[in-house]
Amino acid sequence: MSRRRLAAIGALSFGAAGLVLAVVVAVVEFPRGLIALACVTIAVVAAWHGVLRTGAIRVAGLLIGLIGLGAALALVVSDGAIEEILVVALLVIGLALARSAFEVRVRLPSQPAPQRPVLFYNPKSGGGKAERFALADEARARGIEPIELGAPDWDLERLVRDAVAAGADGLAMAGGDGSQAIVAMVAAEYDLPYACIPAGTRNHFALDLGVDRDDVVGALDAFVRGGERRVDLAEVNGRVFVNNVSLGLYAEAVQRTGYRDAKLRTLLDTVPEVVGPQGRGLDLRWTGPGGHEHSAGAVILVSNNRYRLGRAIGSGTRPCIDDGLLGITVAGAPAGRAQSRHLPQRPLREWAAPSFAVAADHPVPAGIDGEAVQLDPPLRFHVRPGVLRVRVAPQHPGASPSAALPDGLARSARALARLAAGGELTPMSAHARLPAHQIDTTTREP
């Protein structure tokens, strides 16, 4: 029996046991659970009411929220929390096994190694990962020319273009996602192979490309014996991004001078000024999938392909970066403001489209791949399908952690049951366009 099949059996067994025990505990301890849920609900409502306001009302709302959460916790542990802890443990183990059961490795088509590849690296990125792993020496050992971004006035795009003019036939970047976007843009323009080296802080692009974020040095093997596939890039007003553009609360907060030193406090101070009852709002206008114009919610997120959001497994990742569509998410609605004359207010809207536009009467603060900028309206977003030739080291997965995850609990359960019965794993995303034989179910078993 394969380890993947065992993981699926374990996920179903632990998950079912956790759910059954949760029902039993709820029945035996009725109505304590309902009272605890009511306390949590009151706490959340009070805390959100406080966040939207300032002064004494904010303090009171947050205090009531804290008291409500404390009361709920006290109710849960009043007679001992062994059963509740066991429920949580069973469900957590079930989710971990499910995630392992759905992990895939994609066998990407091999390509000839570039003859004059160049690696650009930021020695300060990711807390100094490039220096800690001696990345420049490791690159030279693989025939890759390292170029350090050390000068105070360095212009990354100019350096990359100069390298291409000098004969570079492969481009790699070791740094944050903002720098990755610049190198990827030039690589796509000249149709050169590109490698993402996960030497930044979070390395979201590397994760969704299927690069092992814990193997910084091994990622260099992409230019030695790596496989290749094409992925999308996206742009806003001509500026390329690899992950997403954030508009709204977060983008407003990161523009403020005190954000770096006090991120949470700055964000909390931004909330009432922008979306509180007396807030000025965001004054952004966009057209939804139905063709109607809406005013902005609290946050607009436009991503290079769609994210999985609010899922127990794989949340915050993109199943693929090659479906030729932007992911568009609008969260929340300013208090007291109608979002649309045509549709009721909803806390979250998600859809996908090849393009998207946002109108405004003033420059718009934005966070592009985590960097704070100001954009002149209108903001025009477009996806550029299949323009980037990505190389991935053969020992790395080559696919997003959520590439084979079905959407929805029912579909996930059915897929796990199929695996537990001895069936095969099939990708549920745009990776399904890869031939079935490229999905490796043996070399990276969970």
LUMMAR-570733 format. One record per residue (C-alpha): residue number from 0; residue in three letters; chain; z, y, x. Coordinates in pm, 1 decimal. Each point is the difference from the previous one (the first is absolute). Layout:
! residues N
seq / type / mol / z / y / x
NUM / ALA / A / Z / Y / X $
...
//
This chain:
! residues 446
seq / type / mol / z / y / x
0 / MET / A / 0.0 / 0.0 / 0.0 $
1 / SER / A / -102.4 / 338.0 / 143.9 $
2 / ARG / A / 254.8 / 268.0 / 72.8 $
3 / ARG / A / -186.8 / 235.0 / -235.7 $
4 / ARG / A / 41.9 / -249.8 / -283.5 $
5 / LEU / A / 369.1 / -38.1 / 84.5 $
6 / ALA / A / 40.7 / 378.9 / -7.1 $
7 / ALA / A / -161.8 / 13.7 / -344.8 $
8 / ILE / A / 224.1 / -277.9 / -130.1 $
9 / GLY / A / 303.4 / 175.5 / 143.3 $
10 / ALA / A / -101.0 / 336.1 / -147.9 $
11 / LEU / A / -35.9 / -149.3 / -348.2 $
12 / SER / A / 324.3 / -197.8 / 31.0 $
13 / PHE / A / 218.8 / 282.2 / 131.0 $
14 / GLY / A / -158.3 / 255.7 / -233.5 $
15 / ALA / A / 49.0 / -218.2 / -307.6 $
16 / ALA / A / 357.5 / -82.0 / 101.9 $
17 / GLY / A / 78.6 / 368.8 / 46.3 $
18 / LEU / A / -143.7 / 94.7 / -338.8 $
19 / VAL / A / 181.4 / -281.4 / -181.9 $
20 / LEU / A / 329.7 / 85.6 / 165.6 $
21 / ALA / A / -51.2 / 368.3 / -85.4 $
22 / VAL / A / -41.9 / -89.2 / -369.3 $
23 / VAL / A / 308.6 / -223.8 / 7.3 $
24 / VAL / A / 208.8 / 269.9 / 165.9 $
25 / ALA / A / -122.3 / 258.8 / -251.4 $
26 / VAL / A / 95.6 / -222.9 / -295.1 $
27 / VAL / A / 338.8 / -105.5 / 137.6 $
28 / GLU / A / 101.3 / 351.5 / 98.9 $
29 / PHE / A / -139.5 / 177.9 / -307.7 $
30 / PRO / A / 32.8 / 293.8 / -62.6 $
31 / ARG / A / 108.2 / 99.8 / 350.8 $
32 / GLY / A / -358.4 / -9.1 / 125.2 $
33 / LEU / A / -122.6 / 231.1 / -275.1 $
34 / ILE / A / 280.4 / 245.2 / 70.9 $
35 / ALA / A / -86.9 / -3.2 / 370.5 $
36 / LEU / A / -365.8 / 62.0 / -85.4 $
37 / ALA / A / 97.9 / 291.6 / -221.9 $
38 / CYS / A / 205.8 / 147.1 / 286.4 $
39 / VAL / A / -296.2 / -27.8 / 235.3 $
40 / THR / A / -230.3 / 165.2 / -255.7 $
41 / ILE / A / 241.4 / 289.3 / -49.6 $
42 / ALA / A / 37.6 / 34.2 / 376.2 $
43 / VAL / A / -376.0 / 16.6 / 58.7 $
44 / VAL / A / -58.4 / 252.7 / -279.5 $
45 / ALA / A / 288.7 / 220.4 / 115.7 $
46 / ALA / A / -104.4 / -13.7 / 365.3 $
47 / TRP / A / -363.3 / 87.6 / -82.1 $
48 / HIS / A / 119.6 / 284.4 / -222.5 $
49 / GLY / A / 201.8 / 127.2 / 295.9 $
50 / VAL / A / -284.7 / -34.0 / 250.1 $
51 / LEU / A / -221.0 / 218.1 / -220.6 $
52 / ARG / A / 255.4 / 280.2 / 6.6 $
53 / THR / A / 208.3 / 200.9 / 244.6 $
54 / GLY / A / 357.3 / 118.2 / 38.9 $
55 / ALA / A / 284.2 / -136.4 / -212.4 $
56 / ILE / A / -231.0 / -188.9 / -236.4 $
57 / ARG / A / -144.6 / -193.8 / 292.5 $
58 / VAL / A / 345.5 / -86.4 / 132.9 $
59 / ALA / A / 115.6 / -112.4 / -344.8 $
60 / GLY / A / -308.4 / -215.7 / -57.5 $
61 / LEU / A / 25.7 / -171.1 / 336.6 $
62 / LEU / A / 375.3 / -52.7 / -45.8 $
63 / ILE / A / -50.8 / -161.3 / -342.1 $
64 / GLY / A / -270.3 / -217.0 / 148.5 $
65 / LEU / A / 232.2 / -113.8 / 277.8 $
66 / ILE / A / 277.9 / -75.4 / -248.7 $
67 / GLY / A / -240.5 / -196.9 / -220.4 $
68 / LEU / A / -119.3 / -214.7 / 288.3 $
69 / GLY / A / 359.6 / -56.8 / 109.4 $
70 / ALA / A / 95.4 / -110.9 / -350.4 $
71 / ALA / A / -293.2 / -240.9 / -16.0 $
72 / LEU / A / 94.8 / -147.8 / 335.9 $
73 / ALA / A / 362.6 / -36.1 / -107.8 $
74 / LEU / A / -105.7 / -186.8 / -314.3 $
75 / VAL / A / -217.9 / -237.4 / 199.1 $
76 / VAL / A / 271.1 / -92.4 / 252.1 $
77 / SER / A / 304.8 / 21.5 / -227.2 $
78 / ASP / A / 27.7 / -377.6 / -39.8 $
79 / GLY / A / -151.6 / -86.2 / 331.8 $
80 / ALA / A / -363.8 / 39.8 / 94.3 $
81 / ILE / A / -78.2 / -354.9 / 110.9 $
82 / GLU / A / -242.9 / -69.8 / -284.4 $
83 / GLU / A / -174.7 / 335.6 / 33.0 $
84 / ILE / A / -31.6 / -37.5 / 376.5 $
85 / LEU / A / -142.1 / -347.8 / -48.4 $
86 / VAL / A / -257.6 / 130.3 / -248.6 $
87 / VAL / A / -112.8 / 269.5 / 243.9 $
88 / ALA / A / -10.3 / -247.8 / 289.6 $
89 / LEU / A / -212.1 / -249.9 / -194.6 $
90 / LEU / A / -248.1 / 266.6 / -106.9 $
91 / VAL / A / -24.7 / 151.4 / 349.4 $
92 / ILE / A / -64.7 / -341.8 / 155.0 $
93 / GLY / A / -259.2 / -73.5 / -267.9 $
94 / LEU / A / -182.6 / 325.8 / 71.1 $
95 / ALA / A / 6.7 / -63.7 / 375.9 $
96 / LEU / A / -148.0 / -346.4 / -47.0 $
97 / ALA / A / -264.3 / 136.7 / -238.2 $
98 / ARG / A / -100.7 / 261.3 / 255.3 $
99 / SER / A / -35.3 / -274.6 / 261.3 $
100 / ALA / A / -201.8 / -218.7 / -234.2 $
101 / PHE / A / -253.6 / 279.5 / -54.8 $
102 / GLU / A / -41.8 / 99.5 / 365.8 $
103 / VAL / A / -353.3 / -46.6 / 126.3 $
104 / ARG / A / -188.7 / 19.2 / 323.8 $
105 / VAL / A / -364.8 / 101.6 / -13.5 $
106 / ARG / A / -237.2 / -139.8 / 259.9 $
107 / LEU / A / -211.6 / 305.3 / 73.6 $
108 / PRO / A / -348.1 / -47.2 / 148.5 $
109 / SER / A / 16.0 / 27.5 / 378.5 $
110 / GLN / A / -200.9 / 268.4 / 176.1 $
111 / PRO / A / -92.8 / 67.2 / 363.9 $
112 / ALA / A / 264.3 / 195.2 / 187.7 $
113 / PRO / A / -88.7 / 365.3 / 68.3 $
114 / GLN / A / -91.0 / 70.4 / 361.5 $
115 / ARG / A / 167.6 / 340.0 / 34.2 $
116 / PRO / A / 284.6 / 18.6 / -254.1 $
117 / VAL / A / 243.6 / 291.3 / 13.1 $
118 / LEU / A / 360.4 / 15.2 / -119.8 $
119 / PHE / A / 155.1 / 334.8 / -92.9 $
120 / TYR / A / 377.4 / -10.4 / -7.6 $
121 / ASN / A / 276.8 / 244.2 / -82.7 $
122 / PRO / A / 296.9 / -77.5 / 230.3 $
123 / LYS / A / 245.9 / 165.6 / -240.4 $
124 / SER / A / -112.9 / -174.2 / -316.6 $
125 / GLY / A / 228.0 / -261.9 / -154.5 $
126 / GLY / A / 290.4 / 94.1 / 223.6 $
127 / GLY / A / -200.5 / -61.5 / 317.6 $
128 / LYS / A / -146.7 / -342.1 / -79.3 $
129 / ALA / A / -299.0 / 50.1 / 228.6 $
130 / GLU / A / 221.9 / 46.3 / 304.8 $
131 / ARG / A / 251.6 / -264.9 / -107.2 $
132 / PHE / A / -272.4 / -264.3 / -19.3 $
133 / ALA / A / -192.9 / 128.8 / 305.1 $
134 / LEU / A / -300.1 / 35.1 / -226.5 $
135 / ALA / A / -219.9 / 177.4 / 256.7 $
136 / ASP / A / 43.3 / -282.4 / 254.3 $
137 / GLU / A / -59.3 / -264.2 / -267.1 $
138 / ALA / A / -318.9 / 178.8 / -103.7 $
139 / ARG / A / -133.1 / 15.7 / 355.5 $
140 / ALA / A / 69.1 / -372.1 / 42.5 $
141 / ARG / A / -233.7 / -59.0 / -295.3 $
142 / GLY / A / -274.8 / 229.5 / 125.5 $
143 / ILE / A / 92.0 / 284.6 / -236.2 $
144 / GLU / A / 17.3 / 354.1 / 135.6 $
145 / PRO / A / 325.6 / 172.6 / -108.6 $
146 / ILE / A / 3.8 / 374.6 / -66.4 $
147 / GLU / A / 341.2 / 159.3 / -43.3 $
148 / LEU / A / 44.6 / 286.0 / -245.8 $
149 / GLY / A / 238.3 / 199.1 / 212.0 $
150 / ALA / A / -120.3 / 359.1 / 26.8 $
151 / PRO / A / 171.1 / 252.8 / -230.5 $
152 / ASP / A / -335.6 / 122.4 / -130.9 $
153 / TRP / A / -180.6 / -333.9 / -26.2 $
154 / ASP / A / -269.2 / -26.9 / -263.2 $
155 / LEU / A / -30.6 / -366.5 / -95.7 $
156 / GLU / A / -334.8 / 28.6 / -175.3 $
157 / ARG / A / -153.8 / 178.5 / 297.5 $
158 / LEU / A / 138.3 / -262.8 / 240.2 $
159 / VAL / A / -140.2 / -282.6 / -211.6 $
160 / ARG / A / -342.8 / 162.0 / -26.5 $
161 / ASP / A / -3.0 / 64.0 / 375.0 $
162 / ALA / A / 78.3 / -367.4 / 60.1 $
163 / VAL / A / -287.2 / -107.7 / -225.2 $
164 / ALA / A / -233.8 / 240.1 / 179.4 $
165 / ALA / A / 110.2 / -158.8 / 328.2 $
166 / GLY / A / -99.2 / -346.0 / -122.5 $
167 / ALA / A / 300.8 / -143.6 / -186.7 $
168 / ASP / A / -116.5 / -278.9 / -232.8 $
169 / GLY / A / 335.8 / -83.5 / -159.3 $
170 / LEU / A / 284.5 / 229.3 / -110.8 $
171 / ALA / A / 366.8 / -88.3 / -42.1 $
172 / MET / A / 298.9 / 216.9 / -90.9 $
173 / ALA / A / 368.0 / -63.2 / 69.6 $
174 / GLY / A / 193.5 / 255.4 / -202.0 $
175 / GLY / A / 78.8 / 123.2 / -348.5 $
176 / ASP / A / -229.0 / -32.6 / -299.0 $
177 / GLY / A / -110.8 / 363.2 / 23.0 $
178 / SER / A / -140.1 / -71.7 / 346.0 $
179 / GLN / A / -143.5 / -330.6 / -119.7 $
180 / ALA / A / -201.3 / 191.4 / -260.3 $
181 / ILE / A / -161.2 / 224.1 / 261.7 $
182 / VAL / A / -105.7 / -287.0 / 225.6 $
183 / ALA / A / -115.6 / -205.7 / -297.7 $
184 / MET / A / -209.7 / 293.9 / -123.8 $
185 / VAL / A / -186.6 / 27.9 / 330.5 $
186 / ALA / A / -40.4 / -377.9 / 26.7 $
187 / ALA / A / -152.5 / -8.8 / -348.5 $
188 / GLU / A / -230.8 / 291.1 / 80.3 $
189 / TYR / A / -144.9 / -182.2 / 302.5 $
190 / ASP / A / 31.3 / -349.3 / -155.6 $
191 / LEU / A / 224.7 / -116.7 / 284.2 $
192 / PRO / A / 266.2 / -272.3 / -25.9 $
193 / TYR / A / 351.3 / 133.4 / -50.3 $
194 / ALA / A / 340.3 / -156.0 / 66.2 $
195 / CYS / A / 330.5 / 116.9 / -148.4 $
196 / ILE / A / 286.2 / -46.8 / 248.0 $
197 / PRO / A / 337.2 / 13.5 / -185.0 $
198 / ALA / A / 185.0 / 236.1 / 232.1 $
199 / GLY / A / 98.6 / 252.5 / -267.0 $
200 / THR / A / 317.4 / 17.8 / -205.1 $
201 / ARG / A / -99.3 / -176.5 / -322.6 $
202 / ASN / A / -356.3 / -117.3 / 68.4 $
203 / HIS / A / -99.2 / -27.4 / -366.5 $
204 / PHE / A / -371.4 / -17.0 / 79.8 $
205 / ALA / A / 54.2 / -282.2 / 247.8 $
206 / LEU / A / 200.2 / -197.0 / -257.9 $
207 / ASP / A / -272.5 / 18.5 / -264.1 $
208 / LEU / A / -269.8 / -84.8 / 253.7 $
209 / GLY / A / 183.8 / -320.8 / 82.8 $
210 / VAL / A / 121.6 / 107.5 / 345.5 $
211 / ASP / A / 336.8 / -143.1 / 101.8 $
212 / ARG / A / 217.1 / 312.0 / 34.8 $
213 / ASP / A / 245.4 / -183.4 / 226.3 $
214 / ASP / A / -268.1 / -94.3 / 252.7 $
215 / VAL / A / -101.6 / 332.2 / 154.3 $
216 / VAL / A / -142.3 / -148.3 / 319.0 $
217 / GLY / A / -172.3 / -290.3 / -174.9 $
218 / ALA / A / -191.2 / 246.5 / -219.8 $
219 / LEU / A / -202.3 / 91.9 / 311.3 $
220 / ASP / A / -160.6 / -345.2 / -17.3 $
221 / ALA / A / -211.0 / 136.9 / -284.0 $
222 / PHE / A / -237.1 / 126.3 / 270.5 $
223 / VAL / A / 10.2 / -323.0 / 198.4 $
224 / ARG / A / -62.3 / -276.9 / -254.0 $
225 / GLY / A / 67.9 / 158.1 / -337.8 $
226 / GLY / A / -172.4 / -41.5 / -333.0 $
227 / GLU / A / -160.2 / 283.1 / -192.8 $
228 / ARG / A / -29.5 / 117.0 / -358.2 $
229 / ARG / A / -97.9 / 325.1 / -166.7 $
230 / VAL / A / 249.4 / 210.6 / -195.0 $
231 / ASP / A / -5.0 / 327.7 / -188.0 $
232 / LEU / A / 107.9 / 346.4 / 102.1 $
233 / ALA / A / 81.0 / 285.0 / -236.5 $
234 / GLU / A / -22.2 / 376.2 / 29.6 $
235 / VAL / A / 123.9 / 315.6 / -166.9 $
236 / ASN / A / -201.2 / 319.1 / 47.8 $
237 / GLY / A / -172.3 / -163.4 / 295.5 $
238 / ARG / A / 320.2 / -114.4 / 173.7 $
239 / VAL / A / 24.8 / -376.0 / 49.5 $
240 / PHE / A / 316.7 / -193.0 / -81.6 $
241 / VAL / A / 78.3 / -369.5 / 38.9 $
242 / ASN / A / 303.6 / -33.1 / -229.0 $
243 / ASN / A / 65.8 / 266.8 / -261.0 $
244 / VAL / A / 31.8 / 364.5 / -95.6 $
245 / SER / A / 316.4 / 105.9 / -181.0 $
246 / LEU / A / 13.1 / 306.6 / -225.4 $
247 / GLY / A / 304.9 / 128.2 / -182.0 $
248 / LEU / A / 368.9 / -29.3 / 82.3 $
249 / TYR / A / -24.7 / -176.3 / 335.0 $
250 / ALA / A / -286.7 / 218.5 / 117.9 $
251 / GLU / A / 188.8 / 314.1 / -103.6 $
252 / ALA / A / 315.8 / -116.1 / 178.9 $
253 / VAL / A / -161.3 / -89.4 / 333.6 $
254 / GLN / A / -146.6 / 351.6 / 25.9 $
255 / ARG / A / 349.0 / 150.9 / 22.9 $
256 / THR / A / 146.4 / 89.0 / 335.0 $
257 / GLY / A / 325.7 / -191.7 / -49.1 $
258 / TYR / A / -161.4 / -328.2 / -103.6 $
259 / ARG / A / 11.8 / -169.6 / 340.8 $
260 / ASP / A / 371.4 / 69.3 / 45.0 $
261 / ALA / A / 113.9 / -67.5 / -358.8 $
262 / LYS / A / -263.4 / -203.2 / -185.5 $
263 / LEU / A / 207.8 / -110.4 / -299.3 $
264 / ARG / A / 159.4 / 339.4 / -57.4 $
265 / THR / A / -336.9 / 176.7 / 25.1 $
266 / LEU / A / -156.7 / -242.1 / -246.2 $
267 / LEU / A / 288.0 / 41.4 / -246.6 $
268 / ASP / A / -26.4 / 378.8 / 25.4 $
269 / THR / A / -374.0 / -21.2 / -69.3 $
270 / VAL / A / 34.1 / -201.3 / -322.2 $
271 / PRO / A / 149.0 / 269.5 / -230.5 $
272 / GLU / A / -223.3 / 271.9 / 144.7 $
273 / VAL / A / -314.4 / -197.1 / -77.9 $
274 / VAL / A / 67.0 / -228.2 / -299.0 $
275 / GLY / A / 333.7 / 119.5 / -139.6 $
276 / PRO / A / 30.1 / 166.7 / -343.7 $
277 / GLN / A / -48.0 / 341.9 / 159.0 $
278 / GLY / A / -228.3 / -126.0 / 275.1 $
279 / ARG / A / -336.6 / 150.1 / 74.0 $
280 / GLY / A / -176.8 / -335.0 / -31.5 $
281 / LEU / A / -273.6 / -117.0 / 229.9 $
282 / ASP / A / -289.0 / 177.9 / -171.7 $
283 / LEU / A / -242.7 / -281.1 / 82.4 $
284 / ARG / A / -267.7 / -122.5 / -236.8 $
285 / TRP / A / -180.8 / -330.4 / 7.5 $
286 / THR / A / -223.4 / -212.0 / -219.2 $
287 / GLY / A / 117.1 / -345.3 / -99.9 $
288 / PRO / A / -207.2 / -315.3 / -44.2 $
289 / GLY / A / -62.4 / 88.3 / -364.1 $
290 / GLY / A / -171.4 / 326.2 / 95.6 $
291 / HIS / A / 277.5 / 229.9 / -127.1 $
292 / GLU / A / 162.2 / 272.9 / 208.8 $
293 / HIS / A / 372.5 / -24.9 / 70.1 $
294 / SER / A / 260.0 / 208.5 / 177.7 $
295 / ALA / A / 172.5 / -157.1 / 298.2 $
296 / GLY / A / 298.5 / -229.4 / 1.5 $
297 / ALA / A / 275.3 / 17.3 / 256.9 $
298 / VAL / A / -203.9 / -194.3 / 255.9 $
299 / ILE / A / -369.5 / -75.6 / 40.9 $
300 / LEU / A / -86.5 / -271.0 / 251.6 $
301 / VAL / A / -363.1 / -59.7 / 93.5 $
302 / SER / A / -48.7 / -297.3 / 229.8 $
303 / ASN / A / -274.3 / -168.2 / 196.1 $
304 / ASN / A / -15.4 / -299.6 / -237.7 $
305 / ARG / A / 270.5 / -84.0 / -249.3 $
306 / TYR / A / 365.6 / -71.7 / 79.7 $
307 / ARG / A / 217.1 / -260.2 / -166.9 $
308 / LEU / A / 286.9 / 202.5 / -144.1 $
309 / GLY / A / 315.0 / -111.9 / -177.8 $
310 / ARG / A / -46.6 / -369.2 / 81.3 $
311 / ALA / A / 269.3 / -235.9 / 120.6 $
312 / ILE / A / -231.5 / -127.0 / 276.0 $
313 / GLY / A / -243.9 / 205.5 / 202.8 $
314 / SER / A / 93.6 / 336.0 / -149.7 $
315 / GLY / A / -127.9 / 290.1 / 206.7 $
316 / THR / A / -287.0 / -196.8 / 155.6 $
317 / ARG / A / -370.9 / -9.3 / -81.6 $
318 / PRO / A / -146.2 / -344.5 / -78.1 $
319 / CYS / A / -324.6 / 114.0 / 160.8 $
320 / ILE / A / -166.5 / 300.7 / 158.2 $
321 / ASP / A / -355.4 / -94.1 / -84.3 $
322 / ASP / A / -45.5 / 28.7 / -376.7 $
323 / GLY / A / -174.8 / 339.1 / 17.0 $
324 / LEU / A / 249.3 / 182.5 / -223.5 $
325 / LEU / A / 275.3 / 256.8 / 30.7 $
326 / GLY / A / 340.7 / -87.7 / -139.0 $
327 / ILE / A / 134.0 / 283.3 / -219.3 $
328 / THR / A / 361.1 / 15.8 / -117.3 $
329 / VAL / A / 163.2 / 280.8 / -197.0 $
330 / ALA / A / 375.9 / -29.8 / -37.8 $
331 / GLY / A / 224.7 / 199.2 / -230.6 $
332 / ALA / A / -57.2 / 312.0 / -204.3 $
333 / PRO / A / 152.5 / 346.5 / 47.2 $
334 / ALA / A / 286.1 / 50.9 / -245.1 $
335 / GLY / A / -106.3 / 187.0 / -311.5 $
336 / ARG / A / -369.9 / -11.1 / 86.6 $
337 / ALA / A / -256.1 / -201.0 / -191.9 $
338 / GLN / A / -213.6 / -201.1 / 235.7 $
339 / SER / A / -285.6 / -32.7 / -243.0 $
340 / ARG / A / -109.4 / 87.6 / -349.1 $
341 / HIS / A / -165.7 / -337.5 / -29.8 $
342 / LEU / A / 248.0 / -253.6 / 138.5 $
343 / PRO / A / 376.9 / -43.8 / -29.1 $
344 / GLN / A / 211.2 / 62.0 / 306.6 $
345 / ARG / A / 49.1 / -306.0 / 218.8 $
346 / PRO / A / 218.9 / -31.9 / 311.6 $
347 / LEU / A / -274.6 / -166.8 / 204.9 $
348 / ARG / A / -378.8 / -10.7 / -21.6 $
349 / GLU / A / -212.4 / -208.4 / 235.0 $
350 / TRP / A / -373.9 / -47.8 / 21.1 $
351 / ALA / A / -280.8 / -35.9 / 253.5 $
352 / ALA / A / -317.6 / 202.5 / 44.2 $
353 / PRO / A / -252.6 / 77.4 / 275.1 $
354 / SER / A / 83.0 / 372.3 / -19.6 $
355 / PHE / A / 268.4 / 232.8 / -133.1 $
356 / ALA / A / 48.0 / 376.4 / -20.5 $
357 / VAL / A / 303.3 / 226.9 / -31.3 $
358 / ALA / A / -33.3 / 365.6 / -98.8 $
359 / ALA / A / 248.3 / 278.8 / 72.5 $
360 / ASP / A / 17.8 / 378.6 / 23.0 $
361 / HIS / A / 160.9 / 5.3 / 345.0 $
362 / PRO / A / 7.7 / -197.0 / 328.5 $
363 / VAL / A / 151.2 / -343.0 / -63.7 $
364 / PRO / A / 272.1 / -150.3 / 223.2 $
365 / ALA / A / -87.3 / -358.9 / 87.4 $
366 / GLY / A / 123.0 / -283.6 / 214.8 $
367 / ILE / A / -299.4 / -175.5 / 160.5 $
368 / ASP / A / 99.4 / -328.1 / 162.3 $
369 / GLY / A / 347.6 / 151.7 / 37.9 $
370 / GLU / A / -111.4 / 333.9 / 149.5 $
371 / ALA / A / 71.7 / 327.2 / -182.2 $
372 / VAL / A / -307.7 / 214.9 / -66.8 $
373 / GLN / A / -128.7 / 263.8 / -242.4 $
374 / LEU / A / -327.5 / -69.6 / -180.3 $
375 / ASP / A / -224.9 / 253.7 / -169.6 $
376 / PRO / A / -90.5 / -88.4 / -359.0 $
377 / PRO / A / -177.0 / -172.7 / -150.9 $
378 / LEU / A / 113.8 / -321.0 / 169.0 $
379 / ARG / A / -285.9 / -248.3 / -1.8 $
380 / PHE / A / 81.4 / -359.1 / 89.4 $
381 / HIS / A / -263.2 / -262.0 / 82.1 $
382 / VAL / A / 3.7 / -353.9 / 131.5 $
383 / ARG / A / -242.8 / -105.2 / 274.8 $
384 / PRO / A / -61.6 / -371.9 / -59.6 $
385 / GLY / A / -29.1 / -234.9 / 295.8 $
386 / VAL / A / -55.6 / 265.3 / 265.6 $
387 / LEU / A / 259.9 / -122.2 / 253.8 $
388 / ARG / A / -48.0 / -307.2 / 220.0 $
389 / VAL / A / 354.3 / -126.1 / 55.6 $
390 / ARG / A / 83.0 / -251.3 / 273.9 $
391 / VAL / A / 315.8 / -211.0 / -41.4 $
392 / ALA / A / 154.3 / -230.3 / 260.9 $
393 / PRO / A / -56.5 / -368.3 / -85.6 $
394 / GLN / A / 373.2 / -79.2 / 0.6 $
395 / HIS / A / 67.0 / 265.7 / -266.7 $
396 / PRO / A / -30.5 / -62.2 / -376.8 $
397 / GLY / A / -314.4 / 207.6 / -54.8 $
398 / ALA / A / 100.1 / 71.7 / -360.7 $
399 / SER / A / 259.5 / 202.2 / -186.8 $
400 / PRO / A / 331.5 / -171.0 / -89.4 $
401 / SER / A / -97.6 / 42.8 / -366.0 $
402 / ALA / A / -362.4 / -117.8 / 36.5 $
403 / ALA / A / 59.4 / -318.4 / -201.7 $
404 / LEU / A / 275.1 / 122.8 / -231.9 $
405 / PRO / A / -91.6 / -16.0 / -369.3 $
406 / ASP / A / 76.8 / 295.6 / -225.7 $
407 / GLY / A / 282.5 / -63.2 / -241.8 $
408 / LEU / A / 289.4 / -243.8 / -23.7 $
409 / ALA / A / -184.0 / -249.2 / -222.4 $
410 / ARG / A / -301.0 / -24.2 / 232.1 $
411 / SER / A / 226.6 / -34.2 / 301.9 $
412 / ALA / A / 192.4 / -282.8 / -165.0 $
413 / ARG / A / -322.0 / -180.2 / -90.2 $
414 / ALA / A / -131.6 / 38.9 / 353.7 $
415 / LEU / A / 325.7 / -137.3 / 143.4 $
416 / ALA / A / -14.6 / -292.2 / -241.5 $
417 / ARG / A / -355.2 / -72.5 / 112.6 $
418 / LEU / A / 109.6 / 4.7 / 364.9 $
419 / ALA / A / 302.6 / -216.6 / -76.3 $
420 / ALA / A / -230.6 / -255.1 / -163.2 $
421 / GLY / A / -211.7 / -17.3 / 314.3 $
422 / GLY / A / -265.9 / 258.5 / -88.0 $
423 / GLU / A / -162.6 / 244.0 / 239.5 $
424 / LEU / A / 86.2 / 363.7 / 60.5 $
425 / THR / A / -276.6 / 240.6 / -97.2 $
426 / PRO / A / 5.5 / 375.9 / 72.9 $
427 / MET / A / 50.4 / 216.1 / -308.2 $
428 / SER / A / -137.2 / 326.7 / 138.0 $
429 / ALA / A / -323.5 / 130.5 / 145.7 $
430 / HIS / A / 56.4 / -242.3 / 288.1 $
431 / ALA / A / -138.7 / -256.8 / -244.0 $
432 / ARG / A / -339.2 / 125.7 / 110.5 $
433 / LEU / A / 61.6 / -186.6 / 324.1 $
434 / PRO / A / -127.0 / -358.3 / -5.4 $
435 / ALA / A / 271.9 / -246.0 / -97.4 $
436 / HIS / A / -20.8 / -179.0 / 334.6 $
437 / GLN / A / 119.5 / 316.5 / 175.0 $
438 / ILE / A / 341.3 / -24.4 / -165.7 $
439 / ASP / A / 215.5 / -192.9 / 244.8 $
440 / THR / A / 271.0 / -202.4 / -173.5 $
441 / THR / A / 114.9 / -195.5 / 302.3 $
442 / THR / A / 49.4 / 223.2 / 304.4 $
443 / ARG / A / 239.4 / 242.9 / -165.6 $
444 / GLU / A / 199.7 / -212.8 / -235.5 $
445 / PRO / A / 318.5 / 161.2 / -138.4 $
//
